[in-house]
Amino acid sequence: KLYARGNRLGMALMYQTHTYELIKQLEKIKPESKSGFLKKADNSKLESYIKELSCSCFICKRIEDVFERYIITIMYLWKNDKDFKEKYKKSKGFCIEHYGMLIEYASKELSGKNLEEFVEVTRSLFLDNMKRVKEDLDWFIDKFDYRYKDEPWKNSKDALPRMLQKVNSSDIKE
C-alpha cells in the first residue's frame, strides 16, 4: 500500500532503518552448523527471530507500540484531568477494536470507582455512537427505496464508510 501511494523516498528511508536493524540482529545470532554425538544443532533463536519477522510487520508493530502509549495516556488523563473526562464523554466513539483495547487497558490501569465509571462511559459511548451510525445506515438503505427518493439524505450519505470504520477499523477514502 505504501509503495502504491507514490512516496518512494519515505518508504526507502523506512526500509533503510529496518534493514540496518535486521542486519544488526542477524549478525548477533550465529546459526550452528555442527552437531555432536547425541546433540542436534540448536538454531531455535535464529528460527524464532526469523519467524517473528515473517509473521509481523515492522510498520504495524511500530504503530501498535505508539498506539499502546496513546491508550495508556487516555487512562492517565481519565484519572487526572476532569476536562479530559468531559471531552471523552462528548466524543464520537471508536471502532470495535479500539473499544476492546480501551476496556482491556482500563482493567490494567484503573481501579475502583475510576474503573467502573470509565467502563460504563466507554460502553455507553461506543453503543450510542454505533446506534447513531446504524440509524444513518438504515436511512441510507431506505433512500434506495422509491418511497423515500424525495426525502432528504440527512446524515446518511457517508454512513457506509463510517460504519466500516466503526466495525472494521477501516478508513475508506472516496
Helices and strands as residue ranges (DSSP letters): H 2-5, H 8-28, H 44-54, H 58-80, H 82-89, H 96-109, H 112-142, G 146-148, H 159-168
